[in-house]
């Protein structure tokens, strides 16, 4: 593509936007409304996935030890296993102290014990929660380990929920993307329709399809980017306000849950919205102008 052609396409695109500013404004409004819905769901999905990952990161395997276990050697064996992120030793005394803390006012029932009945243990944090079951089987076979517990039913439900959320999120985003493309393409089609005579004249004087098509595609990209910018500003500042007003309350009332910080959410929105805006604008324009090229 020659530079003078690019300059011509850009000039025609900007001129077309200005000459048809009411239709261009309508296109931008449609882009903003559709991307607002899409962007809001992306923020919701981003936070759900972050919360799920945080819960998955708290999954741990507890290996209860025999009294005669060699804890130093066993600790080395645990750290050498693939998939182990962290190993913490809990002595019999620490285990009893934890029990007393959980019992609270009823902790006095442990005072009459002649000996500590609780076993020492290792708390193992896996690198990947998906591999918890396989890692637990390996740990159970180590010498000195009496039994292993990792809340199998809860972990399985958590992993199933996490996979379901991911599939649901991607499905909804794809569906909303298709709906957005349809709405924007039909709006842009009205803009192109008002200039159908111009397209027909250019065809009769010998202009190629792509020579006619490029200004409209650039016009769609510009309108899509403008709509994405407006959407980004609305969502980012709205989310930032929500974050600072509700993050502390959520942390205190819902198992230490925290929203994704605005900086991270903003980066994700920036990448997605501008890509979607430009892509939908370009595809919408290309599809809309196609029927009028058949002269």
Beta strands, then each sheet from edge to edge (+ up, - down):
strand 1: 60-65
strand 2: 84-90
strand 3: 121-126
strand 4: 145-149
sheet 1: 2+ 3- 1+ 4-
end
